[in-house]
Amino acid sequence: MEWTPTLGDRPGPVYETIVEALAADVASGRLHRGERLPTHRALAQVLGVDLTTVTRAYNEARRRGLTEARVGQGTFVAESAVRAPRAAAAGIEFDLSMNLPPEPIEADLDGRLARGLEGLRRDYGFTDFLNYQQAGGSEADRGVAADWLRKRVRTAAADRLLIFPGTQTVLMSLLLALLKPGDTLLTDPLTYPGIKSAAAAAGVRLVGVENDRHGMIPAALEEACRRHKPKAIYLIPTIHNPTTLTIPAARRAELAATIRKRDLLLFEDDAYGSLDPKQAPIATLIPERSYLAATLSKCIAPGLRISFLLTPDRAAAALLANTLRTVAQMPVPLMAALVLRWLADGSADAIIAAITNEAAARQKLAAKALAGHDYAAHPRGHHVWLRLPTAWTRLEFASHVHRQGLAVVTSDAFTVDGAPEHAIRIALGAARTRADLASALDVLSVALKSPVAVSRIV
């Protein structure tokens, strides 16, 4: 049975209502990726409109990335929203170096942006968002964010929560407000490059603590505390970047106990927590000394530049709000208002669900392509941690796939101290479509099977 849009009383020109109905049916699951749509003439006849109206609607849907035309076959629902290629080095066709969330067609990001912005314009007007706003968000804004975060953090409260322009700003603010130059911050041996750059700028010393297959080792944390007298610890317990490790509940409890015993502050980066919401942050075990950063960059889109920081108490929130004024003044008001609207009306959860489903599908592609190789992954994560064959050096392998048009990141970017692990990170979400990802993984698979000597003569 062919698709027939339900136009109802949607406002605007008919061609736009057709596009909106198409977007809504994709988002709801009524239409599926790759599904063939009626011909222009057939749809015009069913709807009782001019052929030119349907043609204009299909053209607009294609422009928005909702559909794709196949010569001689017709019009089909697109696989994913059209993402403009990021600026890449010459010769790079597949850039899997940046850890981005995918943009599946089911998320309907373009449509939700358009509808959300139109709702803000209708309800408030845009000029309200062009002035200075309260650093960290108004009480009402923080209440909306706390309500959403409370699904995972039962104790989340508006008076302890701040809205930041991205987690990088959170990290810089924490280092400036709570540590001083020369202080030591403990991390995993491999960690997010953003904390490395922030620590360098703040004059804070990073020390990596030994891990095993369950994450940071409590006994090693004890020893690091004795040797280095740290003030704080930075952890990514869920879908760690870059290793993909998720710390199990028992180890989280052990680490929390050690952190409390050693009187450390916890800086917890919950960048990927929404992709695996059953995992309770370590901050829930020791809220009195935890600063939990929950960003939307990895579960919705990085360009929103919205993160929530849950602090131990009101005094800590006030201190960090003052630091935010110094570092970045405030989040972009229009983006903050859009995100809060999405949190309140359920759009954010729908987007996250679509992105999580797409991430799972991409992980299955990676598992097939990397079968037989030594790698780590999370079933709903955006990246893979691939350990390289010993015949290759990291530089040789990265250079080899670069010449084949594929960009990846070696472990050097994540290493805190000591020798870098013999591995690379592959960002699956960075591919524009599953087809692009499959092609990139083919390049990777062939390279893994190639002898080093071949790479040196290519």
N, C-alpha and C positions, 0 to 999 in steps of 0.2 A: 504494500500500500504506500503510495507516494505521499510525501510530506505536504501538508496544507497548513499554513500559518493561521493562528487565531489572532486577528487584528483587533477585535473589540473596539474600545473607545480610546485607543492610544492617540495622543495628540501628535500633530505635525503632519507633513506631507505623507501620502500613502507609501511612497517608495521607502521612506525612513521607517515607517511602522513595520514594513516587511522585514527590513534589516534588523530592527529591534526584536521582532518575533523570532527571527532566525537565531539571534544571539541568545535569547532567553531559552529557546528549545535545546540549544547546544549545552548551555549551562545546566539545565535541568536533567539532561540525559535523554530527552525525547529524541534528539538527533545525535548520532555518533560520528566520530572522526572517520573519514573515508566514505560516508554514506552518500549515495547519489541523490541529487536534488531534481525536482521536476524540470522539464525544459521550460524556457521562457514562455513559449506559447501555451503550454499546458497549464502553467501556474496562472497566467493571465486569464485564461478561460475559466478556471475554477474560481478565481477571486472576482471576476467580472470587471477587470481593469484593463487599461490599454497595454499593449505589448511593450511600449516604450517605458512604462512605469516599472514593469518587472525587470527589463533590461537595466534600467538605472539602479534598481535595488541590488541586482546581482553584481553590478560593477562596484557599487559602494561596499557590498559585503566582501568582495575580493580585495578592495583597497584596504579594508580594515583587517584583513587576514583571516576572515571567517571562512572563506571558501577558496577553492582553487579550480581553475578551468583546465581540462585535459583535452587536447586536440582530438576531435573525432569521437570523444566519449561523453562529454557533457560537463556539468558543474558538480563538484563534490565538496562536502564539509572538509575543511582543512585539518591537518594533523595537529598543528599548533599555531599560536598567534605568530604573525610575521614579526620577527625581531630583526631590526636593522643590524647588519654585521658590525661588530666592534672594530675600531681601528686596530689593525694587526700589522705585524712586520711583513715586509714584502715576501711573497711566496707562501704565506701561511693561509691555508684553506680552512683548517679546523683548529681553532684556538680553544683548547681545553685546559687553559692555565688558570682562569678566573673561576672561583667557586660560586656560581650563580644558581638560583633556582630556575627550573625550566618554566616555560610559559605555555602550558597546555591550552588548547582551544576551550576546554571545559571551564577554565577559570574565568573566561570572559573579561579579561582585565580591561581591554579597551572599552567595552560596553559599561562595565561597572565604574570606570573612571568618568566616562561621559555622564552617566546617570547620577553619580555621586556629586560631581561638580555642579551639575544643573540643579540638584537639590539644594546645595549650599547657596548657589546664586539666588534661587527662589526664596529660600528661608531667611537668608541673612544679607545677601549682596556680597560681592567680592571685596569691596573696599574695606570692610571690617577686618579683613585678613591682611591688609597691607600696612598695618601699624605694629608698633612694639606690643608684645604680649608678655604676660607674667612668665618669668623664667621657670621652667619645669611644668608649666601648665596651670590652668585655673583649677579650683577645687572640683568643679563639675567635670572638667576634662579628666582629671586624675581619678575621679570616681568611676568614670566609664572604663578607663584602663584597668583599674583595680578589680572591677567586676569581671572583666574578661580574664585577667591573670589568675583570679581566684579559682578558676577551674582546675588549675594545676598547683597553685600555692594557696592553701586554705586561709592563711593569715594575711594575705595581701590587703593593704588598706590604703586609702587615698592619702592620708596624712604622712605616710612613709614612702610614697611613690613620686617619682619625677619623670617627666617626658623629655627625652634627649634627642638631639639630631644625630642619631646613629650611635652604635656601640663604640666606635673609635673615640668619639667625644667623651663617652662614659669613662673609658679606660684612662684617657689623658686627665680627666677631671679627678678620678680616684687617686691617681699617682700624685697629682699636684696638691690635693686637699689632705691626703692621709699619710703620705710618705714624704721624705725629704731627700735631697741629693746625698748619695752614699748609702742609703738604706738598701736592704736586700729583699727582693721579691722572689719567692719560690715558684717554680713552674714544672710542668712535665719536661723531659729532655727534648722533646719535639713540641712546638707550640705555634700558635697563631702568629704570623709575622707582625700583625698590628700591635701586639703587646711588646714585641721586641723594639719596634720603632718608637713607641710611646715611652718605654723605659729609657731608651737611649736619649731621647729629648729631655726627659725629666731628671737624668743623672742617676737613675735607679739601677742597681745591679741585679741581673737575673741569674738565678742558679737553678739548674735542672736537677730534679730528684728522680732516682731510679724507678722504673716501672716494671711490672710483669704483665701477664695476659689479662689481669683484672684492673689494671691502672696503676696509679701511684702506690708504692709499697709503704704502709704505715711505719714500719721499722726504719726505712730509708728516710722518711719524713722526720722522724724523731732524731735521727743522726744529723740530718741537715740543719735542724733547729739548734742542736748542740754546737755544731761547727760554725754556723753562719749568723746566728742570732737574727733571723728574719723578722720583719714586721707584718708581712702578709703573704698570702699564697693565691695564685691565679690558676683556676681549673676550668676545663671544658668537659664536664662529666658525661654529656650525652652526645653521641656521634662526634667524637673528638676530631678536631682539625689539626693535623692531617690524617691521623692513624685510623679513624672511623670507630675507635673503641668506645663502648658505652660501659661505664663503671657499674657493676652489679650492686644491688641494695646493701648487701652485707659489707662490701668494701667501702661504700659511701658512709655507712655508720661508723666504721673504724676510722676513716679519715676525719669525720666530724669530731669524734672523740679526741683525736690527737690535736686537731686544730684548736679545740676548746682548752685542752690541757696545756698547750704551748702558748695560749693567749694570742693566737694569730687572728688577723682579719682575713676573711675569705672574699675574694673577688671571683664570683662565679659567672662565667660567660655561657648563657643559655641560648646561643645562636640557633641551635638545631632542635631545641626541646619540643617545639610544636610539631615536629615530624614524628616524634615518639612520645606522645603526651602521658603515657603510663609511668614514665620515669619521673619520680619526685626529685626536684633539685636538692642538692646537699644543703642549700640554704634553709630548707624547711626543717632541718634537724638542729641547726644552730642559728636561728634568725637574729639573735642578739649581737652577732659579730659578722653578719653576712651582707654583702652588697651583690644583689642578683640583677644582672643585665639581661633582659629579654628583648631581642630585636625582631623586627619583621623583615629584615633584609634577606634572610635565608629561607623564610617560609612564605613570603609574598613577593617582595621586590626590593632590591637595594636602593633604588632611586627615591623611595619614599623618605628615607633618612629618618626613621622613627624607631627609637628604642625606649624601653621602660626600665627604670632603675628602682628597685625595691631596696630601701635602706633599713638599718636596724631600728631607728626611732626618729622622732620629729626633729631632734637636734641635728642628727646626721643628715636628714633631708634638707634642712635649712643650710647647713654648711655646703652641701653639694650644689644646691641651687645658686648660692653665691659664686661657687667656682664655675658653674655653667655660664653665668653672666660674663665672667672674665674670659672664658675660652671661646664661646660661640654665641652668647647672648640668649638664644632661644632656638627651638626648632622652627622650621618654616611654618608659619601659622596655617596656611592653606592646606599643606600636606597633612599636618597634624589633625586639622578638622575633618579632612577626608577619611583618614584612618579611623578616627574615633567614630565617625558615622558608620563605617564598615563594621567596627567592633560591635556597635549597638544594634545594628539591623541584621546581623548574622552573615553579612557578605564576607567578612574576613575568614570565618570558619569554612565557608563554602570554597573560597579560593585556596585555603590551606589544604582542604581535602582533595581538591583537584590536583594541586601540585604534588601532594604526597603520593597520590595514585600514579602520576606521571613519573615521579622519582622511582617508584617501585618497578614500573615497566622498564625504565632505563637500566636499573640494576640487573634485571633479568637479561637484557641484551649484553651487558658487561660480563655477567657470569658465563654466558655462552661463549663469548669471544675469548675470555681469559681462562677457560677451562684448562686445567693442567698446570697453570702458573701459580706462583706464590703471591697471593694478594689478600687484603682484608677489605671488608665492605659492610655496610649496614643496609638491610633490605629496603629502607626508605630514605637513605642518605643521598646526598648529591655528589659524592666523590668516592673514589677507590684509591687505596694505598697499595701500590704494586712494588713488590720487592724484585729487583732485577737479577737476571742470571749473573753469576760471578765472572763470566767471560767479558762482560761489558763494564766499563766505568760509567758513572752517572753522566758525565759530560759527553762521552762518546754516544751513549744511547740518546740523550736529549738532542744532540746535534744531528744524529742520524734521522730521527723521526722529524726533526725540524726541516731537513732537506726533502722529506716526503710530504711536507705541508702541514705537519701536526705539531702544535705547541703544548708542552706539559711543563710541570714544575718539579725540580729535583728536591731532595730532602734538605739540601743546603739552606734553603729559604726558611726552614722551620727549626733548624738546629739551634739550641740554646748554648750548649757547651759540649766539648768532646767531639769525637769523629762523627760526621753525618752518617745516618743509616743509608744502606745501599738500596734506595727506593725512590719512586716518583709518585706524585699525586696526579690523578686524572679527574678532572671536573666534568662529570657527566651532564650536569644541568646546563653547561655553557653551550652545548650544541643546540642549534636552532630547531632542529627536528630530530625525530628518532632515526630518520633516514641518514641525516648528516652524522649522527652519533655512530650508527652502524658502519658507515664508511671510515670514520676516524678510528674506530676499534679494529677494523680490518687492517689499516695501516699499522696500528700498534701490534696486532697479532703477528703479522708478517715480520715485523722488525724483531720481535722476541725470538722468532725462529731463525733469524738470519745470523750467520757467523760474523764475528766482529770484522774479519778480514774483508768481507763484502762491503761493510759500511765504510771502510777506509778507502775504497777505490771508486765509490759512487760519485 
